[in-house]
Amino acid sequence: MASDLDRRDFLKGSAALAGAAATGAFTCVEVASAAPIAVPTVDKLQIKVLVDSSFDAFFKPKQAGGVSIAPAARGADYQRSLHNEWGLSLWLESQAAGAQRTLMLDYGYTPDVLLNNMELVGVDPSKLDGLIVSHGHYDHFGGLTGFLDKFRDKLPADVKLYAGGEDNFCHRVAATPTKGQFTDFGTLDRRKLAAQRVTTVLCEQPTVIAGHAFTTGKITRRSIERILPQTWVEFSMKDGLGCNASHYLPAEMEGKIVPDEHIHEHATCFNVKDFGLVVISSCGHVGIVNSVKQAQEVSGIQKVHAIVGGFHLGPAPTDYLKEVVAEVKKLEPDVVIPMHCSGLNFVQEATAQMGDKVLVTTTGSRLSFGL
């Protein structure tokens, strides 16, 4: 579990957040407990890919390592199609002791694509038990507000959004070729969440969700992996928009725009009975190996059944990519299922090193675990 220093930092952060909430800086916020979690076990897990960065109309069913992947059913209306776009959104359905739980992880880039695909895939928002956002990138929260605008009244009255931590709400920008110039990359707006009566839970520590899933909490950097250059982040709060970073960064960082370290990106995980961990990394900026090792540490479970999601290795140099794939292989997963930002280069290298353990998927497909 977390070190004493990590726990002191977390408790300090909790106090800062409580103070901010008390003064009205933001509302509808909870902080996950720092106590160790009891990791639940599920009998079955199904992931429906609502949005991914590719769509293959000729996708064929696959099965390996106790995991099956099926394409989306063809719709009755030939004039409508699933849409892919840069981003990711996953629909998670788990079963345990006869009870089913349904969670939604990330929301793609735009509400138009997300809502179109939800209808065609055939998911029911009224069955949702909770919402999760992996990190503060627009291609993972861009469809959230539109989703809530349409479906808030179908969700539980006390619905919660589980976010990795304050860092998720920072303003992010992308660098342009002109040195010192930036373009806007959006901000996850907790004011809009509060207006929609959504309570945000800051999961800086591992957190059990709906009694079936758990999150990793803040991910320790312990492998050879490094954060590949991408966005920059502004640590500031303006009129309730942005992030209060005072509890984990020096005061001189306030208002600074610096390279993004993704302090509070977290992974969503399940322990599938008789199979082991399914670790879902939406982007894995802090490292997919780091993410899996964090899941192993907080759960006490070493067996890795599946590593799923975005691994952010598309921009990886060849030598570095080979090293990371070799480290993934050492984790001995039954299957690896890359999506979104993992990159064709990762698929090719992972297949070269791990063979049939690598399963590609597509927008609209259904992944089943615990067969």
Rosetta blueprint (number, residue, H / E / L):
1 M L
2 A L
3 S L
4 D H
5 L H
6 D H
7 R H
8 R H
9 D H
10 F H
11 L H
12 K H
13 G H
14 S H
15 A H
16 A H
17 L H
18 A H
19 G H
20 A H
21 A H
22 A H
23 T L
24 G L
25 A L
26 F L
27 T L
28 C L
29 V E
30 E E
31 V E
32 A L
33 S L
34 A L
35 A L
36 P L
37 I L
38 A L
39 V L
40 P L
41 T L
42 V E
43 D L
44 K E
45 L E
46 Q E
47 I E
48 K E
49 V E
50 L E
51 V E
52 D L
53 S L
54 S L
55 F L
56 D L
57 A L
58 F L
59 F L
60 K L
61 P L
62 K E
63 Q E
64 A E
65 G L
66 G L
67 V E
68 S E
69 I E
70 A E
71 P L
72 A L
73 A L
74 R L
75 G L
76 A L
77 D L
78 Y L
79 Q L
80 R L
81 S L
82 L L
83 H L
84 N L
85 E L
86 W L
87 G L
88 L L
89 S E
90 L E
91 W E
92 L E
93 E E
94 S E
95 Q E
96 A E
97 A L
98 G L
99 A E
100 Q E
101 R E
102 T E
103 L E
104 M E
105 L E
106 D L
107 Y L
108 G L
109 Y L
110 T L
111 P H
112 D H
113 V H
114 L H
115 L H
116 N H
117 N H
118 M H
119 E H
120 L H
121 V H
122 G L
123 V L
124 D L
125 P H
126 S H
127 K H
128 L L
129 D L
130 G E
131 L E
132 I E
133 V E
134 S L
135 H L
136 G L
137 H L
138 Y H
139 D H
140 H H
141 F H
142 G L
143 G L
144 L H
145 T H
146 G H
147 F H
148 L H
149 D H
150 K H
151 F H
152 R H
153 D H
154 K H
155 L L
156 P L
157 A L
158 D L
159 V L
160 K E
161 L E
162 Y E
163 A E
164 G L
165 G L
166 E H
167 D H
168 N H
169 F H
170 C L
171 H E
172 R E
173 V E
174 A E
175 A E
176 T L
177 P L
178 T L
179 K L
180 G L
181 Q L
182 F E
183 T E
184 D E
185 F L
186 G L
187 T L
188 L L
189 D L
190 R H
191 R H
192 K H
193 L H
194 A H
195 A H
196 Q L
197 R L
198 V L
199 T E
200 T E
201 V E
202 L E
203 C L
204 E L
205 Q L
206 P L
207 T E
208 V E
209 I E
210 A L
211 G L
212 H L
213 A E
214 F E
215 T E
216 T L
217 G L
218 K L
219 I L
220 T L
221 R L
222 R L
223 S L
224 I L
225 E L
226 R L
227 I L
228 L L
229 P L
230 Q L
231 T E
232 W E
233 V E
234 E E
235 F L
236 S L
237 M E
238 K E
239 D L
240 G L
241 L E
242 G E
243 C L
244 N L
245 A L
246 S L
247 H L
248 Y L
249 L L
250 P L
251 A H
252 E H
253 M H
254 E L
255 G L
256 K L
257 I E
258 V E
259 P E
260 D L
261 E L
262 H L
263 I L
264 H L
265 E L
266 H L
267 A L
268 T E
269 C E
270 F E
271 N E
272 V E
273 K L
274 D L
275 F L
276 G E
277 L E
278 V E
279 V E
280 I E
281 S E
282 S L
283 C L
284 G L
285 H L
286 V L
287 G L
288 I H
289 V H
290 N H
291 S H
292 V H
293 K H
294 Q H
295 A H
296 Q H
297 E H
298 V H
299 S H
300 G L
301 I L
302 Q L
303 K L
304 V E
305 H E
306 A E
307 I E
308 V E
309 G E
310 G E
311 F L
312 H L
313 L L
314 G L
315 P L
316 A L
317 P L
318 T H
319 D H
320 Y H
321 L H
322 K H
323 E H
324 V H
325 V H
326 A H
327 E H
328 V H
329 K H
330 K H
331 L L
332 E L
333 P L
334 D L
335 V E
336 V E
337 I E
338 P E
339 M E
340 H H
341 C H
342 S H
343 G L
344 L H
345 N H
346 F H
347 V H
348 Q H
349 E H
350 A H
351 T H
352 A H
353 Q H
354 M H
355 G H
356 D H
357 K H
358 V E
359 L L
360 V L
361 T L
362 T L
363 T L
364 G L
365 S L
366 R E
367 L E
368 S E
369 F E
370 G L
371 L L
